[in-house]
Amino acid sequence: MISNTPPTPYYAVIFTSIKSPEAGEDYSDMAREMDALVTEQSGYLGHESARDSLGITVSYWVSLEAIAAWKNETRHLLAQDLGREKWYQTYKIRICKVEKEYGF
């Protein structure tokens, strides 16, 4: 589903990753937990995600402060640590200000 975002400007966090072959059921469990937890965060607007050999998740936020609060949320910190330790071969995070959008 495509997120219903508010009028611009707002922020997008683009998380791209390549999973490690060792990522197992615990990865899937944590991914489901993060999907639920992020929706409870102040300033969260929505997210979209796709995974094949390359995973991409784009989340939308009202402010840089809201993004920082999510980055530092306790369970999310654990997920980040586990991601670096065993779930991802590599990842990159990009934070952007969305100044224009269009679609149909």
N, C-alpha and C positions, 0 to 999 in steps of 0.2 A: 504494500500500500504506500502511496506517496503522501508524505506529511502535509498537513494543511497549515502552512506557516503564515504568520501575520504579515502586514505590509513591511517592506524593508525600511530601515536596515535592521538586521539581526546577525547573529554569528553562526558559523558552521564549523564543526570539528570533523575532519576527515581522517578516519583511522583505516589505514591499509595494512594488511598483514599476510604473511605466509605461515601457515600452521606447520608445526613440527610433526613428524610421523608419530611421535610419542604421545601426542595430545589424544586423550581417551575420553571416556564417559565423564570424568570429572570436568573436563573442558566444557562439554555440552551442558552439564548441570550448572556451572558457573555462568555460562552465556545466558541461559534462561533466567537465572537470578538477576543478572545485570540488566536484562531487558525489562524486568519488572521493577527493579529498584530505581532505575533512571527516571521512570515516569513519575516518581514521587519527589523528584528534586525541584527545588525552587528555581524558576527561570528556564526550565526544560520546555521545549516547544514540540519536539518529535524527533524521530529518526527513521532511517531507511538502511537496509543492510542486504548484502548479497555475498555468497561465498561459493567459490569454485576452487581452483588452485590458488587464486588470489582472493582474499576477503576484503570487502570494503563496507564500512559503516560510516554513515554521515549523520551526525546529530546536530540539532538546531537549538540555539540558546538566545536568551534576551540580552546577555552581557558577558563580558570577559570574567567578571566576578562570579557569575553563575557557573561558568566553565571551570574556574579554579576550585569552587566549592565541590563540584562533582569529582574533579581529579583527586581531591583530598578526602572524599567520603571513605569511611573505615573499610567497608567490604570491597569497595572499588580499589582501594590501595592493595588489599590482599590479591585481588584478581590481577592487578598490574604486576605484582611480584611474581605470581605463579606464571603469568604470561612470559615474563623475561626468563624465568628459571626453566620452564619445561614446555610451554604450549606453542611458542612462536619461534620460527627460525629467524625471522626478522619482522619488524613493523616500523611504521612511520606515522606520525600524527601531524596534521596541518590544521591550523586555526585561521579562519578567514572571516572577514566582514562581508556579508551579503548585501550588496547595494542595489541590485536589480534582479528581478525574477520575472519570468513569463511562462506561459504554457496554455494548454487548452483542456 
